[in-house]
Amino acid sequence: MYIWQTNGQQYWIFLTFVGRNSIAGFRWFGYGPFGYWVYFGLDLNRIEQFFCHR
């Protein structure tokens, strides 16, 4: 899934939890193949838009 936050940040995320008010999963930090996954959580109110890719 690709997420655009209300503060302008955008990134790929691999979700492992979806709750009523928040999500959690692994966020990609880096550019292309040069990066790493970090576990984090995010409040749903901070999400502007998202795109799911299968």
N, C-alpha and C positions, 0 to 999 in steps of 0.2 A: 504494500500500500504506500502511496506517496501522499504526504500531508503538507498543507500550507497552513501555518499558524497565523493568528491575528496580528502578531508582532512582526510578520514578514519572513520568518524563518521557514524553510522548506527542506524536506528530507525524506528518505525511504525509511520505512519502519516494518518490522516483522512482528505482528501482534501476537501476544500470548494470553492476554486478558482483556475482556471488554466488560465494563460494569455500567451501572446506571449513570454515574457521574464522571467516570474516568476510564482511561485505557492504559495498558502497560505492554511493554515489549522491548525489542531490540532496535535501536536507532543506528543508522549508518553515519559515521563520522569520517569524512575524507572525500576524495575525488576519484571517481572511477574505481579501478582495482586497488588504489592506494588509500586504504582506510581500515576501519575496524568497527565492529558492532559493540554497542554499549546498552545495557539494560536501563530502562528509565520508565517513568510514568508521566501522564499528561491529563489535565482536566479537560473535559469535553468542551467547556466554554472557550477554551483557547484555540480551538480548531476552526479555521475559516472555511477550508475546503479540503476534500480528499479524493483520491483516485485509486480504485482497486484494480490490480492487474492479476490475471490468473496465470 
